Amino acid sequence: MAGWERLKNIVHLEMIQRGEEGCDVSGFQDKWASAGEDETKLMDVYHQLMALEISADYPYIEPSDLPGILAARPEGPRQLAADKSEAEWLNQFHGAWLGRSIGCALGKPLEHGPFMAGSGGRAGWKNVELWFKGADAWPIRGYTPESSRASIEYDLKLSHWCMKSMKEHIQFMETDDDIRYTVLGLILLEKNGLDFDSWDIGKLWHMYLSYQQVCTAETQAYLNFAQVTSHMQGEKTEDWAQKSEWVRTWLNPYREWIGAQIRADGFAYGAAGNPELAAELAWRDASFSHVKNGIYGEMFVAAMIAAAFNESDNERIVEIGLSEIPSNCRLAHDIRKAVDIAHNAVDQLDLVDQIWEAFKHYHCVHTNNNAALVAASLIFAKDDFELAITTAVLGGWDTDCNGATVGSIMGAKLGADKLPASWAEPLHDTLYSEVRGFHPIAISECAKRSYEVFKKISAENEARHTFS
């Protein structure tokens, strides 16, 4: 069976997913164990899980359709006006792309089991701290060192495929899915403007991404999409709405994991200053591969990024993000809890410890725990770019994703000229994305193109509302 994991693991993860969605999965652990490796028996358990109804007393309201989400969200500003020069806008777009690259590069070598999920009875964040201390690089003030005494003392190892992001070797932003999706968002908006839906996302992926460049929810949606269409024929069928539900759910227990959340940026840049539009574009993208909180994660982040172009207060930026997702969903509750933790934390280590303990029940690449860490890092760091990205990465879980998201928001808010040279200069304004036309490319060129897309999208959106 093609996919991210063996069928037995997929069914086990589906059992966890259905429980988190509010279904009664009592007895399914035994059914799963009894099925062994027999695919027929495992698929029978899988079908039973997918047929479960959400319990009547489930306390959350979590639609996946856009009208349902809009009806369930709280009040918000929706759009933030600002009168800025072209140079000011360009500085912010450059800051967003640069900040995303910096945060991603910092966290990339740490995207490895012990730092993400913990090891030796230690939390992931503790292993991050031990690595930097063992490299005599604590507190974190630069990119991840290649060597550390923690390698021997605590049996810790960095991700072996990220050598070009380590402190001793970094010369550019090396390819990463967190950056590839930002590039793809830019490409799609350049080509389609506001005229796209989840079908176009699938076609975009099949055109620009190889199978080995996608993972978890994206892997399964990529495969499922290939079964309902042909990349030799590009027309959307009339029954896409029905097929799309199958594409994003079939054998996809990762549908509330972080995959969609890391895809927000390219769309959010196009909707700078307009969090409502950014969230809508994020919904179109996320709904290809995710449901419920998986969708909300991308909408939440997109709204925050868009808001950061015209709002300087991180508390307000997080609130604006919350205003674009259902007020009574699991993610909203988790974000508010994370904000409370950030307000009460005495220092950086206390913050990440409390966040870890509060949300460690989630998988290390689930949407909710990572989004909570992102929000807490922003609230805690306020206007300090370095403190924001290092807190997000120190927290463990999906280190490069969280560093990239926080870097994007802080970079959009502060602008490239306010980002520390010690972080920016090692990248030499260069990105290698493994996407045609963007390998290599200047980070500043990506920023200029996002600014042009922003102007295009703004005009289209104004026309849409004028004639609607």
DACORNOR-V741302 format. One record per residue. N is the residue number from 0. PHI is phi in whole degrees, -180 to 180 (none if undefined). OMEGA is omega as a letter, one per 40 degrees, with the letter a starting at -180 (NA if undefined). Layout:
n->[N | N]
phi->[PHI | PHI]
omega->[OMEGA | OMEGA]
This chain:
n->[0 | 1 | 2 | 3 | 4 | 5 | 6 | 7 | 8 | 9 | 10 | 11 | 12 | 13 | 14 | 15 | 16 | 17 | 18 | 19 | 20 | 21 | 22 | 23 | 24 | 25 | 26 | 27 | 28 | 29 | 30 | 31 | 32 | 33 | 34 | 35 | 36 | 37 | 38 | 39 | 40 | 41 | 42 | 43 | 44 | 45 | 46 | 47 | 48 | 49 | 50 | 51 | 52 | 53 | 54 | 55 | 56 | 57 | 58 | 59 | 60 | 61 | 62 | 63 | 64 | 65 | 66 | 67 | 68 | 69 | 70 | 71 | 72 | 73 | 74 | 75 | 76 | 77 | 78 | 79 | 80 | 81 | 82 | 83 | 84 | 85 | 86 | 87 | 88 | 89 | 90 | 91 | 92 | 93 | 94 | 95 | 96 | 97 | 98 | 99 | 100 | 101 | 102 | 103 | 104 | 105 | 106 | 107 | 108 | 109 | 110 | 111 | 112 | 113 | 114 | 115 | 116 | 117 | 118 | 119 | 120 | 121 | 122 | 123 | 124 | 125 | 126 | 127 | 128 | 129 | 130 | 131 | 132 | 133 | 134 | 135 | 136 | 137 | 138 | 139 | 140 | 141 | 142 | 143 | 144 | 145 | 146 | 147 | 148 | 149 | 150 | 151 | 152 | 153 | 154 | 155 | 156 | 157 | 158 | 159 | 160 | 161 | 162 | 163 | 164 | 165 | 166 | 167 | 168 | 169 | 170 | 171 | 172 | 173 | 174 | 175 | 176 | 177 | 178 | 179 | 180 | 181 | 182 | 183 | 184 | 185 | 186 | 187 | 188 | 189 | 190 | 191 | 192 | 193 | 194 | 195 | 196 | 197 | 198 | 199 | 200 | 201 | 202 | 203 | 204 | 205 | 206 | 207 | 208 | 209 | 210 | 211 | 212 | 213 | 214 | 215 | 216 | 217 | 218 | 219 | 220 | 221 | 222 | 223 | 224 | 225 | 226 | 227 | 228 | 229 | 230 | 231 | 232 | 233 | 234 | 235 | 236 | 237 | 238 | 239 | 240 | 241 | 242 | 243 | 244 | 245 | 246 | 247 | 248 | 249 | 250 | 251 | 252 | 253 | 254 | 255 | 256 | 257 | 258 | 259 | 260 | 261 | 262 | 263 | 264 | 265 | 266 | 267 | 268 | 269 | 270 | 271 | 272 | 273 | 274 | 275 | 276 | 277 | 278 | 279 | 280 | 281 | 282 | 283 | 284 | 285 | 286 | 287 | 288 | 289 | 290 | 291 | 292 | 293 | 294 | 295 | 296 | 297 | 298 | 299 | 300 | 301 | 302 | 303 | 304 | 305 | 306 | 307 | 308 | 309 | 310 | 311 | 312 | 313 | 314 | 315 | 316 | 317 | 318 | 319 | 320 | 321 | 322 | 323 | 324 | 325 | 326 | 327 | 328 | 329 | 330 | 331 | 332 | 333 | 334 | 335 | 336 | 337 | 338 | 339 | 340 | 341 | 342 | 343 | 344 | 345 | 346 | 347 | 348 | 349 | 350 | 351 | 352 | 353 | 354 | 355 | 356 | 357 | 358 | 359 | 360 | 361 | 362 | 363 | 364 | 365 | 366 | 367 | 368 | 369 | 370 | 371 | 372 | 373 | 374 | 375 | 376 | 377 | 378 | 379 | 380 | 381 | 382 | 383 | 384 | 385 | 386 | 387 | 388 | 389 | 390 | 391 | 392 | 393 | 394 | 395 | 396 | 397 | 398 | 399 | 400 | 401 | 402 | 403 | 404 | 405 | 406 | 407 | 408 | 409 | 410 | 411 | 412 | 413 | 414 | 415 | 416 | 417 | 418 | 419 | 420 | 421 | 422 | 423 | 424 | 425 | 426 | 427 | 428 | 429 | 430 | 431 | 432 | 433 | 434 | 435 | 436 | 437 | 438 | 439 | 440 | 441 | 442 | 443 | 444 | 445 | 446 | 447 | 448 | 449 | 450 | 451 | 452 | 453 | 454 | 455 | 456 | 457 | 458 | 459 | 460 | 461 | 462 | 463 | 464 | 465 | 466 | 467]
phi->[none | -73 | 147 | -75 | -140 | -65 | -56 | -59 | -69 | -60 | -66 | -65 | -66 | -66 | -62 | -64 | -61 | -65 | -64 | -66 | -77 | 106 | -96 | -86 | -105 | -56 | 87 | -75 | -61 | -68 | -61 | -65 | -64 | -68 | -70 | 58 | -104 | -71 | -65 | -63 | -68 | -64 | -67 | -65 | -63 | -59 | -63 | -63 | -63 | -69 | -86 | -64 | -96 | -70 | -60 | -64 | -94 | -63 | -82 | -106 | -113 | -138 | -74 | -108 | -81 | -63 | -57 | -65 | -66 | -61 | -71 | -98 | -85 | -81 | -66 | -159 | -74 | 67 | -144 | -121 | -84 | -158 | -107 | -132 | -78 | -60 | -63 | -67 | -61 | -60 | -63 | -73 | -63 | -63 | -62 | -65 | -65 | -68 | -62 | -64 | -65 | -62 | -63 | -66 | -63 | -63 | -84 | -59 | -66 | -92 | -79 | -149 | -40 | -61 | -86 | -87 | -110 | 91 | -164 | 59 | 77 | -106 | -70 | -56 | -63 | -65 | -68 | -63 | -58 | -63 | -63 | -68 | -65 | -69 | -100 | 55 | -128 | -107 | -69 | -67 | -133 | -165 | -65 | -67 | -67 | -69 | -122 | -156 | -61 | -64 | -61 | -90 | -68 | -126 | 57 | -105 | -136 | -78 | -63 | -75 | -97 | -118 | -55 | -75 | -106 | -81 | -51 | -77 | -125 | -63 | -133 | -167 | -83 | -81 | -57 | -163 | -63 | -63 | -92 | -59 | -68 | -64 | -62 | -65 | -61 | -63 | -59 | -64 | -69 | -62 | -82 | -107 | 60 | -84 | -92 | -156 | -141 | -64 | -59 | -66 | -64 | -61 | -65 | -62 | -62 | -66 | -80 | -111 | -113 | -86 | -58 | -74 | -92 | -119 | -149 | 45 | -60 | -67 | -58 | -70 | -65 | -59 | -67 | -63 | -62 | -63 | -82 | -108 | -148 | -130 | -79 | -94 | -126 | -104 | -90 | -75 | -83 | -66 | -95 | -59 | -57 | -74 | -65 | -62 | -64 | -68 | -58 | -89 | -121 | -65 | 50 | -125 | -75 | -95 | -71 | -120 | -88 | -76 | -51 | -73 | -57 | -81 | -99 | -74 | -63 | -58 | -74 | -65 | -61 | -66 | -112 | -52 | 83 | -128 | -61 | -65 | -66 | -58 | -67 | -65 | -64 | -64 | -61 | -59 | -72 | -64 | -70 | -70 | -129 | -134 | -135 | 43 | -65 | -64 | -72 | -60 | -59 | -69 | -65 | -60 | -68 | -60 | -64 | -65 | -62 | -60 | -65 | -63 | -69 | -127 | -136 | -102 | -94 | -64 | -60 | -69 | -61 | -65 | -61 | -65 | -58 | -65 | -72 | -107 | -128 | -56 | -69 | -115 | -108 | -59 | -64 | -61 | -63 | -67 | -63 | -64 | -65 | -65 | -63 | -62 | -61 | -62 | -67 | -102 | -66 | -86 | -160 | -62 | -67 | -63 | -61 | -68 | -64 | -65 | -64 | -59 | -65 | -73 | -128 | -71 | -72 | -83 | -60 | -64 | -118 | -74 | -64 | -67 | -68 | -70 | -64 | -63 | -65 | -59 | -62 | -64 | -63 | -65 | -64 | -67 | -82 | 57 | -101 | -92 | -58 | -62 | -63 | -66 | -72 | -70 | -67 | -62 | -79 | -57 | -64 | 84 | 55 | -89 | -60 | -71 | -63 | -71 | -61 | -66 | -65 | -65 | -62 | -65 | -66 | -66 | -66 | -64 | -71 | -87 | 90 | -61 | -71 | -102 | -82 | -59 | -61 | -63 | -92 | -78 | -63 | -60 | -83 | 50 | 52 | -134 | -126 | -113 | -107 | 62 | -118 | -52 | 87 | -131 | -150 | -93 | -156 | -72 | -59 | -65 | -69 | -59 | -63 | -62 | -68 | -65 | -64 | -65 | -64 | -56 | -65 | -64 | -65 | -61 | -67 | -64 | -66 | -63 | -66 | -61 | -77 | -67 | -104 | -85]
omega->[i | i | a | a | i | a | a | i | i | a | i | i | i | i | i | a | a | i | i | i | i | i | i | a | i | i | a | i | i | i | a | a | a | a | a | i | a | a | i | i | i | i | i | i | i | a | i | i | a | a | a | i | i | a | a | a | i | a | a | i | a | i | i | a | a | i | i | i | a | a | a | a | i | i | i | a | i | i | a | a | i | i | a | i | i | i | i | i | a | i | i | i | i | i | a | i | a | i | i | i | a | a | i | a | i | a | a | i | a | i | a | a | a | a | a | a | a | i | i | a | a | i | i | a | i | i | i | i | a | i | a | i | i | i | a | a | a | e | a | i | a | a | a | i | a | a | i | i | i | i | i | a | a | i | i | i | i | i | a | a | a | a | a | i | a | a | a | a | a | i | a | i | a | a | a | a | i | i | i | a | i | i | a | i | i | a | a | a | i | a | a | a | a | a | i | i | a | i | a | i | i | i | i | a | a | a | a | a | i | a | a | a | i | a | a | a | a | i | a | i | i | i | a | i | i | a | a | i | i | a | i | i | a | a | i | i | a | a | a | a | i | a | a | i | i | a | a | a | a | a | a | i | a | a | i | i | a | a | i | a | a | a | a | a | a | i | a | i | i | i | a | a | a | a | i | i | i | i | i | i | i | i | a | a | a | a | i | a | a | i | i | a | i | i | a | i | i | i | i | a | i | i | i | a | i | a | a | i | a | i | a | a | a | i | a | i | i | i | i | i | i | a | a | i | a | a | a | i | a | a | a | i | a | i | a | i | i | i | i | i | a | i | a | a | a | i | a | a | i | i | a | i | i | i | i | a | a | a | a | i | i | i | a | i | i | i | a | a | a | i | i | i | i | a | a | i | i | a | a | a | a | a | a | a | a | i | a | a | a | i | a | a | i | a | i | a | a | a | a | i | a | i | a | a | i | i | i | a | a | i | i | a | a | a | a | a | i | i | a | a | a | i | a | a | i | a | i | i | a | i | i | a | a | i | a | i | a | a | e | i | i | i | i | i | i | i | i | i | i | i | i | i | i | i | i | a | i | i | i | a | i | i | i | a | i | a | i | NA]
